[in-house]
């Protein structure tokens, strides 16, 4: 039946052509919805006689060959489309009688429905469908307020059904009223469980969470979400504390249930499928949503896992569509988006290993993609799938310059992937990376994290754990002091270092503490105490581990700030200047030195090459200078202008002195070594001059040696030497 064509004939008023089409349609098993659509169009256009004739023509033809179950939907569709036809009402009543005539209440319900006495077909049919399906013990739920009632039977005297509600009270409803307000529901519908079977609900919550999900979906139109679930169950049936544990069990149970599915949305949506769904149907939406190669691979991997769990057979059509899409992406992306093309090719290799069908057309392999790109290292580095890296690195081996790309990848890869890269780059390259990382830990944080965790293969001259710990602290300090760094980058760096330190219950840190003596442990403690980058929890755990092994370190008296050898106080401006000096050293001077070494090496015999020897000596000096500056910066702490006291001399004080011999006035500022400027009367707090004043109060007398002369002064007034 071509429904749209027939409706178009109705709209055109061409009933002759319509009759021809209808006669042809009568010979086919047209769905009831199509029949109703054409008849409703006829009736709506005012062709009531034609609609009635066409409907009777169809029903007469079908009576002889359809079962009562198959004929009834057509009769209902016909009378609903042509409600004024008494003849069609009679046909619908006959269809009901053929199916339900043996029911002792049939004639009573037929009369009560009003189908043969002018009641609207919709209401009459609903009354018959609802009431003829009832059996004693059946549950019904009010579609407006969700009250549940349980059928006891039919009372002929009152011409009404009798029920018991959830509170145990007897209630009556006459047939049409019942059908208007109530729907027949299953005994496992959540409304039934909640109101009438709370004991059974409690048992299901404990033992069969999937059954509870089915019941809630049935009570909610077929689907619900996590938020609605929580509102239904908490606190009526579960406490807040019990909810998370139960929801975890319920999700697992739903994934294994043939009639339930979970969405990937937030909040998670749970849907009920009465007829059950195949695995392919369950994954159809995730497959449609998967746009990028790695998303498609994820669907295939989930498909393979579920097939194994359910002991099902692979559907070549379902898997083949995803595989063909991956092959198309490998071909299409190879020039414009090489990393995505690489991901597609590698995903296809994984799919093949899982037994998925092969693409019909050729596609570029991972090796050919990596051979054809200029920057193979960057192409692999951008591959956001750690599981695919080993295959990608193996595919890159076909390049003539593969080793250079492996070496470059050492500086691009995240810490968990460096073992894979190091296996290809070789020991010399990994040793060089370790040396660079120790000199520039912030730039090579991933390498420091890798060295801290412990490389899979030994590295020549691997730094000690204490030295690596010191570099991690250096990075944290650099991050805290870098006022220009993006805060999201800062957050990621802090989290990466905290995760590395706390991994496996602080396993590496514990080994380090077990290996060191108390003197080295004191250095570790000082490093930790002057670093603000730890979270409170990580700092507490680290100190607890250290205290358990070296408890005596925590019994020493606290020293004054200017006496702490492990802290170097400075102003913010001086810190910036010092950081800029280090940056210039690392990025300009050391780079120029590396170029000088390369040029000198081109001149031949190195033993007779004075330029090369001079460049090597300069390199060593620059490295030593860089290490010293980094260690100083690691100890640096900014003087807070707001915390400079006004009653005692401290770091950051501007001291107003009165010379006792003649009453002459003198101003002296005490700041850090990088702030020192004697011509402006700014002195390093570490000098003897400063030591004579630090800790003294207003009014105290001090003896100072200035300009080669030693004289007595009185501290007259104090203020901050820094701008607030």
MARMARGU-663636 format. One record per residue (C-alpha): x negated, y, z; residue in three letters. Coordinates in steps of 0.25 Angstrom, whole numbers, plus 5000, padded with zeros to 4 digits. Each point is the difference from the previous one (the first is absolute). Last residue first. Layout:
<atoms>
{atom {X,Y,Z},ALA} ...
</atoms>
This chain:
<atoms>
{atom {4787,5187,5197},UNK} {atom {4988,5006,4996},UNK} {atom {4988,4994,5006},UNK} {atom {4990,5006,5011},UNK} {atom {5011,4998,5010},UNK} {atom {4999,5010,5012},UNK} {atom {4992,5001,5013},UNK} {atom {4996,5012,5009},UNK} {atom {4989,5005,5009},UNK} {atom {4991,4988,5001},UNK} {atom {4988,5006,5008},UNK} {atom {4986,5001,4994},UNK} {atom {4986,4997,5005},UNK} {atom {4988,5002,4991},UNK} {atom {4990,4991,4992},UNK} {atom {4993,5007,4989},UNK} {atom {4995,4994,4987},UNK} {atom {5012,5007,4992},UNK} {atom {5010,4993,5009},UNK} {atom {4997,4991,5012},UNK} {atom {5012,4999,5008},UNK} {atom {5002,4999,5015},UNK} {atom {5015,4999,5005},UNK} {atom {5008,5007,5010},UNK} {atom {5015,4995,5002},UNK} {atom {5011,5011,5000},UNK} {atom {5008,4992,4989},UNK} {atom {4998,4986,5002},UNK} {atom {4988,4991,4995},UNK} {atom {5003,4987,4993},UNK} {atom {4991,5003,4988},UNK} {atom {4990,5012,5003},UNK} {atom {4986,4994,5002},UNK} {atom {5003,4989,4990},UNK} {atom {5003,5011,4989},UNK} {atom {4986,5006,5002},UNK} {atom {4994,4986,5000},UNK} {atom {5006,4997,4986},UNK} {atom {5011,4990,4998},UNK} {atom {5012,5010,4999},UNK} {atom {4993,5006,4988},UNK} {atom {5000,5015,5001},UNK} {atom {5007,5011,4993},UNK} {atom {4994,5014,5003},UNK} {atom {5002,5005,4986},UNK} {atom {4985,4999,4997},UNK} {atom {5000,4987,5007},UNK} {atom {5009,4993,4990},UNK} {atom {5005,4986,5004},UNK} {atom {5013,4995,4994},UNK} {atom {4994,4987,4995},UNK} {atom {4994,4997,5014},UNK} {atom {5013,5002,5007},UNK} {atom {5005,5013,5007},UNK} {atom {4996,5008,5012},UNK} {atom {5002,5015,4998},UNK} {atom {4992,5010,5008},UNK} {atom {5003,5015,5003},UNK} {atom {4991,5009,5007},UNK} {atom {5002,5012,5009},UNK} {atom {4989,5008,5008},UNK} {atom {5002,5002,5014},UNK} {atom {4985,5003,5003},UNK} {atom {4994,4989,5007},UNK} {atom {5012,4991,5002},UNK} {atom {5003,4999,4985},UNK} {atom {5015,4998,4998},UNK} {atom {5005,4989,4991},UNK} {atom {5012,4999,4991},UNK} {atom {5001,4985,4996},UNK} {atom {5008,4996,4988},UNK} {atom {5004,4986,5002},UNK} {atom {5001,4989,4990},UNK} {atom {4993,4989,5008},UNK} {atom {5003,5003,5014},UNK} {atom {4997,5011,5011},UNK} {atom {5011,5000,5011},UNK} {atom {5012,5009,5003},UNK} {atom {5006,5003,4986},UNK} {atom {5000,4985,4995},UNK} {atom {4999,4997,4985},UNK} {atom {5012,4991,4997},UNK} {atom {5007,5009,4990},UNK} {atom {4988,5002,4991},UNK} {atom {4999,4984,4999},UNK} {atom {4986,4997,4997},UNK} {atom {4999,4990,4988},UNK} {atom {4994,4986,5003},UNK} {atom {4988,4995,4992},UNK} {atom {4994,4987,5003},UNK} {atom {5003,4994,4987},UNK} {atom {4995,5013,4994},UNK} {atom {4986,4997,5006},UNK} {atom {5000,4986,4996},UNK} {atom {5003,5004,4986},UNK} {atom {4990,5011,5000},UNK} {atom {4989,4990,5004},UNK} {atom {5004,4990,4990},UNK} {atom {5000,5010,4989},UNK} {atom {4986,5005,5004},UNK} {atom {4995,4985,5000},UNK} {atom {5006,4998,4986},UNK} {atom {4994,5013,4995},UNK} {atom {4986,4996,5006},UNK} {atom {5001,4987,4994},UNK} {atom {5004,5005,4986},UNK} {atom {4989,5011,5001},UNK} {atom {4990,4988,5002},UNK} {atom {5006,4993,4988},UNK} {atom {4999,5013,4991},UNK} {atom {4985,5002,5004},UNK} {atom {4997,4985,4997},UNK} {atom {5007,5002,4986},UNK} {atom {4993,5013,4997},UNK} {atom {4986,4993,5004},UNK} {atom {5002,4989,4990},UNK} {atom {4987,4991,5001},UNK} {atom {5008,4989,5008},UNK} {atom {5012,5002,4992},UNK} {atom {4994,4996,4987},UNK} {atom {5009,5006,4989},UNK} {atom {5005,5014,4998},UNK} {atom {5015,4996,5000},UNK} {atom {5000,4999,5015},UNK} {atom {4997,5014,5002},UNK} {atom {5013,5003,4993},UNK} {atom {5008,4991,5008},UNK} {atom {4994,5005,5013},UNK} {atom {5003,5014,4996},UNK} {atom {5015,4997,4997},UNK} {atom {5001,4993,5014},UNK} {atom {4993,5013,5006},UNK} {atom {5010,5009,4993},UNK} {atom {5012,4991,5006},UNK} {atom {4994,5001,5014},UNK} {atom {4999,5015,4999},UNK} {atom {5013,5003,4994},UNK} {atom {5011,4990,5006},UNK} {atom {4994,4996,5013},UNK} {atom {4992,5012,5003},UNK} {atom {5011,5010,4996},UNK} {atom {5010,4992,5008},UNK} {atom {4991,5000,5012},UNK} {atom {4998,5015,4999},UNK} {atom {5015,5002,4998},UNK} {atom {5003,4992,5013},UNK} {atom {4990,5009,5007},UNK} {atom {5007,5012,4995},UNK} {atom {5014,4995,5004},UNK} {atom {4995,4996,5014},UNK} {atom {4994,5014,5002},UNK} {atom {5014,5006,4997},UNK} {atom {5007,4990,5009},UNK} {atom {4991,5004,5012},UNK} {atom {4990,4989,5005},UNK} {atom {4998,4991,5011},UNK} {atom {4991,4988,4998},UNK} {atom {5005,4988,5009},UNK} {atom {4992,4987,5003},UNK} {atom {4989,5007,5009},UNK} {atom {5011,5005,5009},UNK} {atom {4994,5010,5009},UNK} {atom {5007,5012,4994},UNK} {atom {5014,4993,5002},UNK} {atom {4996,4998,5015},UNK} {atom {4998,4985,5004},UNK} {atom {5011,4991,5005},UNK} {atom {4994,4990,5010},UNK} {atom {4997,4986,4996},UNK} {atom {5010,4988,5004},UNK} {atom {5005,4997,4986},UNK} {atom {4987,4995,4995},UNK} {atom {5000,4990,5011},UNK} {atom {5011,4993,4994},UNK} {atom {4992,4995,4988},UNK} {atom {5007,4987,4995},UNK} {atom {5014,5002,5005},UNK} {atom {4999,5016,4998},UNK} {atom {4996,4998,4985},UNK} {atom {5012,4992,4997},UNK} {atom {5009,5010,5008},UNK} {atom {4994,5012,4993},UNK} {atom {5003,4994,4987},UNK} {atom {5015,4996,5004},UNK} {atom {5002,5014,5006},UNK} {atom {4995,5007,4987},UNK} {atom {5008,4991,4991},UNK} {atom {5013,5003,5008},UNK} {atom {4997,5015,5001},UNK} {atom {4998,5001,4985},UNK} {atom {4985,5002,4997},UNK} {atom {4996,5013,4992},UNK} {atom {4996,5008,5012},UNK} {atom {4985,4996,5001},UNK} {atom {4991,5005,5011},UNK} {atom {5004,4989,5010},UNK} {atom {4998,4989,4989},UNK} {atom {4986,5004,4997},UNK} {atom {4996,5001,5014},UNK} {atom {5005,4986,5003},UNK} {atom {4992,4995,4989},UNK} {atom {4987,5006,5005},UNK} {atom {5003,4995,5014},UNK} {atom {5002,4986,4993},UNK} {atom {4986,5002,4994},UNK} {atom {4994,5002,5014},UNK} {atom {5008,4989,5006},UNK} {atom {4996,4989,4990},UNK} {atom {5006,4996,4987},UNK} {atom {5005,4987,4995},UNK} {atom {5013,4998,5007},UNK} {atom {5004,5014,4997},UNK} {atom {4998,4997,4985},UNK} {atom {5008,4987,5001},UNK} {atom {5011,5007,5006},UNK} {atom {5000,5011,4990},UNK} {atom {5001,4989,4989},UNK} {atom {5012,4993,5006},UNK} {atom {5008,5012,5004},UNK} {atom {5012,4992,5001},UNK} {atom {4999,4994,4986},UNK} {atom {4999,5014,4994},UNK} {atom {5000,5011,5010},UNK} {atom {4987,5007,4995},UNK} {atom {5004,4999,4985},UNK} {atom {5014,5004,5003},UNK} {atom {4996,5012,5007},UNK} {atom {4990,5004,4989},UNK} {atom {5011,4998,4989},UNK} {atom {5010,5008,5008},UNK} {atom {4991,5012,5003},UNK} {atom {4996,5000,4985},UNK} {atom {5015,5000,4996},UNK} {atom {5004,5011,5009},UNK} {atom {4989,5009,4995},UNK} {atom {5004,4998,4986},UNK} {atom {5014,5003,5004},UNK} {atom {4995,5013,5007},UNK} {atom {4993,5005,4988},UNK} {atom {4985,5004,5003},UNK} {atom {4997,5014,5001},UNK} {atom {4998,5001,5015},UNK} {atom {4990,4989,5000},UNK} {atom {4996,4999,5015},UNK} {atom {5009,4988,5003},UNK} {atom {4997,4993,4987},UNK} {atom {4985,5002,5003},UNK} {atom {5001,4994,5014},UNK} {atom {5008,4988,4995},UNK} {atom {4989,4998,4989},UNK} {atom {4989,5001,5011},UNK} {atom {5007,4990,5009},UNK} {atom {5001,4990,4989},UNK} {atom {4985,5003,4997},UNK} {atom {4997,4997,5015},UNK} {atom {5007,4987,4999},UNK} {atom {4992,4996,4988},UNK} {atom {4987,5004,5008},UNK} {atom {5005,4992,5012},UNK} {atom {5004,4988,4991},UNK} {atom {4986,5000,4995},UNK} {atom {4997,5004,4986},UNK} {atom {4998,4989,4989},UNK} {atom {4985,5000,4996},UNK} {atom {5003,4990,4988},UNK} {atom {5015,4996,4999},UNK} {atom {5005,4987,5004},UNK} {atom {5012,4995,4992},UNK} {atom {5015,5000,5005},UNK} {atom {4998,5015,5005},UNK} {atom {5002,5003,5015},UNK} {atom {5012,5008,5005},UNK} {atom {4991,5012,5002},UNK} {atom {4993,4998,4987},UNK} {atom {5014,5001,4993},UNK} {atom {5005,5012,5008},UNK} {atom {4986,5007,4997},UNK} {atom {5002,4997,4985},UNK} {atom {5015,5005,5001},UNK} {atom {4995,5013,5006},UNK} {atom {4990,5003,4989},UNK} {atom {5001,5015,5000},UNK} {atom {5002,5001,5015},UNK} {atom {4988,4991,5002},UNK} {atom {4990,5008,4992},UNK} {atom {4986,4995,5005},UNK} {atom {5005,4987,5005},UNK} {atom {5009,4998,4988},UNK} {atom {4988,5002,4990},UNK} {atom {4992,4990,5007},UNK} {atom {5012,4990,5000},UNK} {atom {5002,5003,4985},UNK} {atom {4985,4997,4997},UNK} {atom {5001,4987,5007},UNK} {atom {5013,4996,4992},UNK} {atom {4993,5003,4987},UNK} {atom {4987,4992,5004},UNK} {atom {5009,4988,5004},UNK} {atom {5008,4998,4988},UNK} {atom {5011,5008,4993},UNK} {atom {5009,4988,4997},UNK} {atom {5001,4994,5014},UNK} {atom {5000,5014,5005},UNK} {atom {5013,5003,4993},UNK} {atom {5007,4989,5006},UNK} {atom {4995,5003,5014},UNK} {atom {5004,5015,4998},UNK} {atom {5014,4997,4998},UNK} {atom {5004,5001,5015},UNK} {atom {4992,5013,5001},UNK} {atom {5007,5008,4989},UNK} {atom {4993,5000,4986},UNK} {atom {4995,5013,4994},UNK} {atom {4985,5000,5004},UNK} {atom {4997,4985,4998},UNK} {atom {5008,5002,4987},UNK} {atom {4989,5008,4994},UNK} {atom {4990,4988,5003},UNK} {atom {5010,4991,4993},UNK} {atom {5001,5009,4988},UNK} {atom {4985,5001,4999},UNK} {atom {5000,4984,5000},UNK} {atom {5010,4999,4989},UNK} {atom {4992,5008,4990},UNK} {atom {5000,4989,4989},UNK} {atom {5015,4998,5004},UNK} {atom {5005,4985,5001},UNK} {atom {4999,5001,5016},UNK} {atom {5012,5009,5000},UNK} {atom {5010,4988,5000},UNK} {atom {4993,4995,5013},UNK} {atom {5002,5013,5007},UNK} {atom {5015,5000,4995},UNK} {atom {5002,4986,5005},UNK} {atom {4994,5003,5014},UNK} {atom {5008,5013,5000},UNK} {atom {5014,4994,4998},UNK} {atom {5003,4997,5014},UNK} {atom {4996,5014,5004},UNK} {atom {5011,5006,4992},UNK} {atom {5000,5015,4998},UNK} {atom {4991,5000,4987},UNK} {atom {4994,5014,5000},UNK} {atom {4986,4995,5003},UNK} {atom {5001,4990,4989},UNK} {atom {5002,5011,4989},UNK} {atom {4990,5009,5008},UNK} {atom {4989,4989,4998},UNK} {atom {5004,4997,4986},UNK} {atom {4997,5015,4996},UNK} {atom {4999,5000,4985},UNK} {atom {5011,4990,4997},UNK} {atom {5000,4989,4989},UNK} {atom {4992,4989,5008},UNK} {atom {5010,5001,5012},UNK} {atom {5012,4998,4991},UNK} {atom {4993,4989,4993},UNK} {atom {4997,4993,5013},UNK} {atom {5014,5002,5006},UNK} {atom {5006,4993,4987},UNK} {atom {5007,5008,4989},UNK} {atom {5014,4994,4996},UNK} {atom {5004,4989,4990},UNK} {atom {5015,4998,4997},UNK} {atom {5009,4990,5006},UNK} {atom {4996,5002,5014},UNK} {atom {4996,4988,5009},UNK} {atom {5011,4993,5009},UNK} {atom {4998,5001,5015},UNK} {atom {4992,4988,5006},UNK} {atom {4994,5008,5012},UNK} {atom {4987,5000,4993},UNK} {atom {5006,5007,4988},UNK} {atom {5006,5010,5009},UNK} {atom {4987,5004,5006},UNK} {atom {4994,5001,4986},UNK} {atom {5012,5009,4996},UNK} {atom {4997,5009,5012},UNK} {atom {4986,5001,4996},UNK} {atom {5004,5005,4987},UNK} {atom {5011,5010,5005},UNK} {atom {4990,5005,5011},UNK} {atom {4990,5003,4989},UNK} {atom {5010,5007,4992},UNK} {atom {5004,5008,5012},UNK} {atom {4985,5004,5002},UNK} {atom {4999,5003,4985},UNK} {atom {5011,5010,5000},UNK} {atom {5000,5007,4986},UNK} {atom {4991,4991,4992},UNK} {atom {5004,4986,5005},UNK} {atom {5014,5004,5005},UNK} {atom {5009,4995,4988},UNK} {atom {4993,4986,4999},UNK} {atom {4999,4997,5015},UNK} {atom {5014,5006,5001},UNK} {atom {5006,4991,4990},UNK} {atom {4993,4988,5006},UNK} {atom {5007,5004,5013},UNK} {atom {5013,5001,4994},UNK} {atom {4999,4987,4994},UNK} {atom {4997,4993,5013},UNK} {atom {5012,5007,5007},UNK} {atom {5009,4995,4989},UNK} {atom {4993,4986,5000},UNK} {atom {5003,4998,5015},UNK} {atom {5015,5001,4998},UNK} {atom {5001,4993,4987},UNK} {atom {4990,4989,5005},UNK} {atom {5009,4997,5012},UNK} {atom {4991,4992,5009},UNK} {atom {5006,4988,5008},UNK} {atom {5003,5001,5014},UNK} {atom {4994,4994,5013},UNK} {atom {5006,5011,5008},UNK} {atom {4987,5003,5007},UNK} {atom {4992,4998,4987},UNK} {atom {5009,5008,4991},UNK} {atom {5000,5011,5011},UNK} {atom {4985,5001,5000},UNK} {atom {5000,5000,4984},UNK} {atom {5011,5011,4999},UNK} {atom {4993,5009,5011},UNK} {atom {4987,4999,4992},UNK} {atom {5008,5003,4987},UNK} {atom {5006,5012,5007},UNK} {atom {4987,5005,5005},UNK} {atom {4994,4999,4986},UNK} {atom {5011,5009,4995},UNK} {atom {4996,5010,5011},UNK} {atom {4986,4999,4997},UNK} {atom {5002,5003,4985},UNK} {atom {5009,5013,5003},UNK} {atom {5015,5000,4997},UNK} {atom {5006,4990,5010},UNK} {atom {5014,5005,5002},UNK} {atom {5006,4990,4990},UNK} {atom {4992,4989,5007},UNK} {atom {5005,5004,5013},UNK} {atom {5014,5000,4995},UNK} {atom {4999,4986,4993},UNK} {atom {4993,4994,5012},UNK} {atom {5013,4995,5007},UNK} {atom {5006,4996,4986},UNK} {atom {4987,4992,4997},UNK} {atom {5001,4993,5014},UNK} {atom {5014,4996,4996},UNK} {atom {5011,5006,5008},UNK} {atom {5011,4995,5009},UNK} {atom {5015,4999,4996},UNK} {atom {5004,5009,5012},UNK} {atom {4989,5010,4998},UNK} {atom {4997,5008,5012},UNK} {atom {4992,5013,5000},UNK} {atom {4990,5005,5011},UNK} {atom {4994,5014,4998},UNK} {atom {4987,5004,5006},UNK} {atom {5000,5014,5005},UNK} {atom {4992,5004,4992},UNK} {atom {5001,4992,4987},UNK} {atom {4993,4987,4997},UNK} {atom {5013,4993,4999},UNK} {atom {5003,4987,5007},UNK} {atom {5008,4989,4995},UNK} {atom {5010,4990,5006},UNK} {atom {5008,4988,4994},UNK} {atom {4988,4990,4998},UNK} {atom {4995,5003,5014},UNK} {atom {4984,4999,5001},UNK} {atom {4998,5015,4999},UNK} {atom {5012,5003,5010},UNK} {atom {4993,4991,5010},UNK} {atom {4987,5008,5000},UNK} {atom {5008,5013,5001},UNK} {atom {5009,4995,5011},UNK} {atom {4987,4995,5008},UNK} {atom {4994,5014,4999},UNK} {atom {5014,5007,5003},UNK} {atom {5001,4991,5013},UNK} {atom {4986,5005,5005},UNK} {atom {5003,5014,4997},UNK} {atom {5014,4999,5007},UNK} {atom {4996,4994,5013},UNK} {atom {4994,5012,5006},UNK} {atom {5012,5009,4996},UNK} {atom {5009,4990,5007},UNK} {atom {5008,4990,4991},UNK} {atom {5015,4997,5000},UNK} {atom {5008,5013,5002},UNK} {atom {4987,5009,5002},UNK} {atom {4996,4999,4988},UNK} {atom {5007,4990,4991},UNK} {atom {5009,5009,4991},UNK} {atom {4991,5012,5000},UNK} {atom {4988,4991,4997},UNK} {atom {5006,4994,4988},UNK} {atom {5005,5014,4995},UNK} {atom {4985,5004,5000},UNK} {atom {4995,4988,4994},UNK} {atom {5009,5000,4988},UNK} {atom {5013,4994,4996},UNK} {atom {5006,4992,4989},UNK} {atom {5012,4992,4995},UNK} {atom {5012,5010,5003},UNK} {atom {4996,5002,5015},UNK} {atom {5006,4988,5007},UNK} {atom {4995,4990,4991},UNK} {atom {4986,5006,5001},UNK} {atom {5001,4999,5015},UNK} {atom {5004,4986,4999},UNK} {atom {4989,4996,4991},UNK} {atom {4990,5008,5009},UNK} {atom {5005,4992,5012},UNK} {atom {4998,4987,4992},UNK} {atom {4986,5004,4997},UNK} {atom {4997,5002,5015},UNK} {atom {5002,4986,5003},UNK} {atom {4995,4995,5014},UNK} {atom {5001,5012,5009},UNK} {atom {5009,5009,4993},UNK} {atom {5009,4988,4996},UNK} {atom {5001,4996,5015},UNK} {atom {5004,5014,5004},UNK} {atom {5010,5001,4988},UNK} {atom {5006,4986,5005},UNK} {atom {5003,5006,5013},UNK} {atom {5005,5013,4995},UNK} {atom {5011,4992,4992},UNK} {atom {5012,5009,4999},UNK} {atom {4996,5015,4998},UNK} {atom {4985,4999,4996},UNK} {atom {5001,4986,4993},UNK} {atom {5013,5004,4992},UNK} {atom {4994,5014,4997},UNK} {atom {4987,4993,4996},UNK} {atom {5007,4991,4989},UNK} {atom {4997,4986,5004},UNK} {atom {5014,4996,5001},UNK} {atom {5003,5005,4986},UNK} {atom {5009,5012,4997},UNK} {atom {5014,5001,4995},UNK} {atom {5002,5015,4998},UNK} {atom {5010,5008,5007},UNK} {atom {5008,5013,4999},UNK} {atom {5009,5000,4988},UNK} {atom {5000,4984,5000},UNK} {atom {5005,5000,5014},UNK} {atom {5011,5011,4998},UNK} {atom {5005,4992,4987},UNK} {atom {5001,4987,5008},UNK} {atom {5006,5004,5013},UNK} {atom {4990,5002,5012},UNK} {atom {5001,4995,5014},UNK} {atom {4991,5001,5012},UNK} {atom {4997,4991,5012},UNK} {atom {4989,5006,5009},UNK} {atom {4987,4992,5003},UNK} {atom {4991,5012,5000},UNK} {atom {4994,4997,4986},UNK} {atom {5015,4999,4994},UNK} {atom {5009,4988,5000},UNK} {atom {5009,4999,4988},UNK} {atom {5014,4997,4995},UNK} {atom {5004,5001,4986},UNK} {atom {5014,5007,4998},UNK} {atom {5014,4997,4995},UNK} {atom {5004,5002,5015},UNK} {atom {5008,4987,5000},UNK} {atom {4992,4993,4990},UNK} {atom {4987,5002,5009},UNK} {atom {4987,4996,4992},UNK} {atom {4988,4995,5007},UNK} {atom {4989,5002,5010},UNK} {atom {4991,5009,4992},UNK} {atom {4988,5007,5006},UNK} {atom {4998,5015,5000},UNK} {atom {4988,5009,4999},UNK} {atom {5001,5015,5001},UNK} {atom {4991,5007,4989},UNK} {atom {5006,5014,5001},UNK} {atom {5004,5002,4986},UNK} {atom {4999,4986,4993},UNK} {atom {5006,4993,5011},UNK} {atom {4993,4986,5001},UNK} {atom {5007,4987,4998},UNK} {atom {4996,4987,5006},UNK} {atom {5006,4986,4997},UNK} {atom {5003,4991,5011},UNK} {atom {5013,4995,4994},UNK} {atom {4999,5001,4985},UNK} {atom {5001,5012,4991},UNK} {atom {4997,5001,4985},UNK} {atom {5015,5001,4996},UNK} {atom {5001,5013,5008},UNK} {atom {4989,5007,4994},UNK} {atom {5002,4997,4986},UNK} {atom {5015,5002,5001},UNK} {atom {4999,5013,5007},UNK} {atom {4989,5005,4990},UNK} {atom {5009,4996,4988},UNK} {atom {5012,5008,5006},UNK} {atom {4992,5012,5003},UNK} {atom {4994,5000,4986},UNK} {atom {5012,4996,4993},UNK} {atom {5008,5012,5006},UNK} {atom {5013,4994,5007},UNK} {atom {5012,4999,4990},UNK} {atom {5007,4988,5005},UNK} {atom {4992,4988,4994},UNK} {atom {4987,5004,5006},UNK} {atom {5006,5004,5013},UNK} {atom {4989,4994,5008},UNK} {atom {5010,4995,5011},UNK} {atom {5007,4992,4989},UNK} {atom {4988,4993,4995},UNK} {atom {4995,4998,5014},UNK} {atom {5013,4993,5004},UNK} {atom {5000,4992,4988},UNK} {atom {4985,4996,5002},UNK} {atom {5001,4997,5015},UNK} {atom {5002,4985,4999},UNK} {atom {4987,4999,4991},UNK} {atom {5003,4990,4988},UNK} {atom {5003,5012,4991},UNK} {atom {4986,5006,5001},UNK} {atom {4994,4998,4987},UNK} {atom {5012,4998,4990},UNK} {atom {5008,5010,5009},UNK} {atom {4989,5010,4998},UNK} {atom {5001,4999,4985},UNK} {atom {5015,5000,5001},UNK} {atom {5000,5013,5008},UNK} {atom {4990,5006,4989},UNK} {atom {5009,4996,4989},UNK} {atom {5012,5006,5007},UNK} {atom {4993,5013,5002},UNK} {atom {4996,4999,4985},UNK} {atom {5015,4999,4997},UNK} {atom {5004,5011,5009},UNK} {atom {4991,5009,4993},UNK} {atom {4998,5014,5007},UNK} {atom {4986,4997,5005},UNK} {atom {4993,4998,4986},UNK} {atom {4985,5000,5004},UNK} {atom {5002,4994,5013},UNK} {atom {5010,4989,4994},UNK} {atom {4990,4996,4990},UNK} {atom {4988,5000,5009},UNK} {atom {5008,4991,5010},UNK} {atom {5004,4991,4989},UNK} {atom {4986,4999,4995},UNK} {atom {4994,4997,5014},UNK} {atom {5011,4989,5002},UNK} {atom {4997,4992,4988},UNK} {atom {4986,4995,5004},UNK} {atom {5004,4995,5014},UNK} {atom {5013,4994,4994},UNK} {atom {4992,4992,4989},UNK} {atom {4999,5005,4986},UNK} {atom {5005,4993,4988},UNK} {atom {5015,5001,4998},UNK} {atom {5002,5012,5008},UNK} {atom {4989,5008,4992},UNK} {atom {5008,5002,4987},UNK} {atom {5013,5005,5008},UNK} {atom {4991,5009,5008},UNK} {atom {4994,5007,4988},UNK} {atom {5013,5002,4993},UNK} {atom {5006,5005,5012},UNK} {atom {4989,5010,5002},UNK} {atom {5001,5005,4986},UNK} {atom {5015,5001,5001},UNK} {atom {5000,5008,5013},UNK} {atom {4989,5009,4994},UNK} {atom {5008,5002,4987},UNK} {atom {5013,5003,5008},UNK} {atom {4992,5010,5009},UNK} {atom {4994,5008,4989},UNK} {atom {4999,5013,5008},UNK} {atom {4986,5003,4998},UNK} {atom {4997,4996,5014},UNK} {atom {5007,4987,4998},UNK} {atom {4991,4997,4988},UNK} {atom {4987,5004,5007},UNK} {atom {5005,4991,5012},UNK} {atom {5002,4988,4991},UNK} {atom {4986,5002,4994},UNK} {atom {4993,5002,5013},UNK} {atom {5008,4988,5007},UNK} {atom {4996,4990,4989},UNK} {atom {4985,5004,5002},UNK} {atom {5000,4999,5015},UNK} {atom {5007,4986,4999},UNK} {atom {4989,4995,4991},UNK} {atom {5003,4996,4986},UNK} {atom {5000,4985,4998},UNK} {atom {5001,5000,4985},UNK} {atom {5013,4997,4991},UNK} {atom {5007,5012,5006},UNK} {atom {4989,5009,4995},UNK} {atom {5004,4997,4985},UNK} {atom {5014,5003,5003},UNK} {atom {4996,5013,5007},UNK} {atom {4991,5004,4988},UNK} {atom {5012,4998,4991},UNK} {atom {5009,5007,5009},UNK} {atom {4991,5012,5001},UNK} {atom {5000,5002,4985},UNK} {atom {5015,5001,5001},UNK} {atom {5000,5009,5012},UNK} {atom {4991,5011,4993},UNK} {atom {5004,5011,5010},UNK} {atom {4986,5006,4999},UNK} {atom {4998,4999,5015},UNK} {atom {5005,4985,5000},UNK} {atom {4990,4997,4989},UNK} {atom {4989,5006,5008},UNK} {atom {5004,4991,5012},UNK} {atom {4999,4988,4990},UNK} {atom {4986,5004,4996},UNK} {atom {4995,5002,5014},UNK} {atom {5006,4987,5005},UNK} {atom {4993,4991,4989},UNK} {atom {5006,4987,5004},UNK} 
</atoms>
